[in-house]
Amino acid sequence: MTPPPEPLARFALRGRVVTMDAKRRTLGDGVVYVDAGRITAVLRATAPPPAGFEAVTPLATKGTIYPGLIELHNHLAYNALPLWRPPGRYTNRDRWQGTVGYRRYVSGPAWELGRRPEAITATIRYVEAKSLIAGVTTSQGITLRGLHLEHTFQGVVRNCEVPDDPDLAPADPKITDVAPGEAASFRATLGGPRARLLHLAEGTDASALAHFEALRIAQDDWAISQWLAGIHATALGPAELSTLQANGGHIVWSPFSNLALYGETTKIAEARELGITIALGSDWSPSGTKNLLAEMKVAHLATGLDARTLVEMATVNPAVILGWSDHVGSLEAGKVADVVVVAGTKGDAYGKLMLARESDIALVVIAGIARYGTPELMGPLVPAAEQETFTVAGASRAFQRPPAADPVVGPLPALEDAVASIRDVLNNLPERAKETIDPGLAPRLAMASPAGPETRLVLALDLEPTPPAPTDLRALAAGAAGSYADIAVPLEIDALTTQGDAAFFAQLANLGNLSDDLRSALPPLYGETPRPPAPAGLEARDDAEPVASPEG
């Protein structure tokens, strides 16, 4: 990877500081001192500055300063797609992956974006910006595949699979379930220091629970350790949660997506009672929220968890799960300078973040580099020539331009151009799907990589059970696209923010698996009025029909 720009030698941020250290100290008026990408000190504003900072004037943020948010569950490649309306309640993930509706609104559109050169780079830029504007400084990565190549994109937001710091051990996600008989070999991968992030027991029925049982090697011998985090874990009951806890396992929780698809979510009260470490993840835009800010609100509304607990689930807890606690997750001397500033200093310090909207995010710093924020705070930290302005939730915001091209992906477009490219594909999906099955288009599909003219790449869609093989471009062009061309409908790009997204709140009203209370309580947190559900339409007629027999 091309080296990132050097962080400012020294700078300091002043405001209310929520350290998230072991004592959970909050400084009503504090300063975070940063040098070469690391935190030098966190002190009260009245304290003398540390050595070397005597001539540094702290930047007055007029906000509340937190550690950067860490998201351990997100399928970023899908996050330009709008919220889908499941036509019924499912009992495990195999039940919706094989339906017409999923093909029409999720996998089909994602493949059209994921194999067109201009849409690939546009999608990468857009979904990374979508995380950044919500204060996410670490997420899961975006993978590209090509002939003899699999590459995890390395961009502005740190990805946990290929982190930007040698002190941070890479995580190792596993989307597919552990198959019966594979528990012993899977346990061999749980020795650390690489955290395993495993989709586990997603659903509510016996089929979902069987995937947990597949981790059993013998009666009391399990392929579970402190290096395992079960994503979703919705099917786990008290006995299974006790087993997870006894063996040191963790949970990554995505309440909105669980409720939208299955009508139930993880038994969080029981898991917390057992002392299981829990982190939050927004999952993906087709059935989840857009970002961790929204996921915290949903988690609070659905379970009543307090703001401090939810902030822990987005900072210190995921750092524990990754094995990164000595380096990220809190604002302490010696740690990586991942910082989020929320406008304002009044009210409960934890509630300030839980209730924040996208327009409240005033600054995001990753490893000591200001990546996003208000023009007033970005101006002193990033040269004007390196900034790109964009309207976020009705307000002007500045992004640091993608500073270095990923060696395999190449340069990314301006955010405005990325939106236009994605919109061109999604607004014209029936036409684009027909073009894709034209064998004459195959040589132009997929992206020629700067890594070599023969290396052509597609976005890897990790939830598709039978992805087209990128080694054969003609097969890639045809794939299952013939059936998709028959059912494709135009879509609109998912808005960058929850705040002000009328389409999101209109669709929220139609998610019948959510409780009435949740559908009514979430909109006011964004200044919206709850909407009545729309009459049943296309989804109710055929979306529940399987394209192929689902597993499980």
Protein Blocks (a to p, Z undefined) as FASTA:
>chain_A
ZZdddddfbdcddddddekpanopacfbacdddeehiafbdcdfkbccdehilmpccdde
kpacddddddfbdcfklmmpccdddfbdcfbfklmmmgmklmmmmmmmmmmmmmgfklmm
mmmmmmmmmmmmnopabdcddddddehiacddddfbccfklccbfklccddddfbacdeh
ilmmmmmmmnojadcdddehiajbfklmmmmmmmpmblmlccddfkbccehjlmpcfklm
mmmmmnopacdddfklmmmmnopacdfklmmmnopacdddehiaklmcfbfklmmmmmmm
mnopafklmmmmmmmmmmmmnopmmmgoiacehiacdddddehjedjfklmmmmpcfklp
mbdceehiafbdcfklmmmmpcfklpccddeehiacdddddfbdcfklopcddfklmmmm
mmmmmmmmmmmmmmmmpmklmmmgojddfkbcklccddddfkbfbdcdfkbmklmmnmmm
lmmmmmgccdddddfbfghpaklmmmmmmmmkbcfklmmmmmmmnopacdddddddfklm
mmmpcfbdceZZ
